[in-house]
């Protein structure tokens, strides 16, 4: 089966986020006041072929640990979407 996987990666709490800080400083100039705590991360979407949802999650988690996230400064979350069998239309 093929599983849709979404990985959200964000800076860990307490880690400086220069992009978030820049956006937060720019928003008032555009008329958006009262906005605080802006954090910028990344979203990675994958399709993983695996026998089970647990296997797909384990593979995605391993990818995060090895490549997709810097575990020293970033936290990640893996979400598994609907599975489809080979040959099925999405």
N, C-alpha and C positions, 0 to 999 in steps of 0.2 A: 504494500500500500504506500501511497505517497501522502505525507503529512505536510500541511502548511504550518510553518513555524515563524513566529515573530520574536525577535530578540530586542529588548529595549536596554540601552546602555546609558547610564548617567554617572556624573562625577559623584563620588562618595561624599557624605556629609563632612563638612570641614575642609574639603579640598577646594582650592581656588578655582573659580569658573570665569575666566576673563571674557568669554563670549557672552555669558549670562549677564555679567556686570555691565558690559558695553550696551547691551539691549536695554537693561534696566535704566541706565542713565539717559538713553535716547528717547524712551517712550514719553516722558513728560513734554519734550519739545514737539512731539506730534499730538499733544493734547490728551494723552493717556496718563492720568494721575492715579495715585493710590495703588500702584503695581509694585510689589516687592518680591524678593526671593526668586528671581528669574534664574533658571538653570537650563543649560543647553546640553542635549545628549544626542544620541543617534538611534535610529531604528533600522534593524536589518531583517529583511524578509527572505525566507528560504523555503525550498521544498525539499523534504528529506524522504528518501525511500527507506522504509523500515517495516519490520513484521508487526510491531506493536507501537502504541503511543509511548509506552515507557522507554522502548529502545530509541525512538525518535528524540525524546526529551534527553536521554542520556548522551546521545551523539551531539545534540545541539549544545548541551552543557559543556561537553569536552571541547567543542569548537570555541566556545566562549573563553574557557580557561587557557587554551593554547594560542588563540589568534584574535578573536572578535572583541575582547575586552582586556584592558590592563587591570588585572585584579588588585594591584597595589593602590590605584587611585579611582577605579571605576567599579560600580555595582551593576549587575545585569539581572534581567528577568526574562525567562523563557516562557512563551505562551504557545500552546499547540492548538491549531485550528482543526477544521474538518479533514478527515482522511478520505482519499478516493483510491480506488483500485486502478491498476494499470488498464489503459484503454478507455476509461470513463472520461467523459468531457467535464471540464471544470465549470 
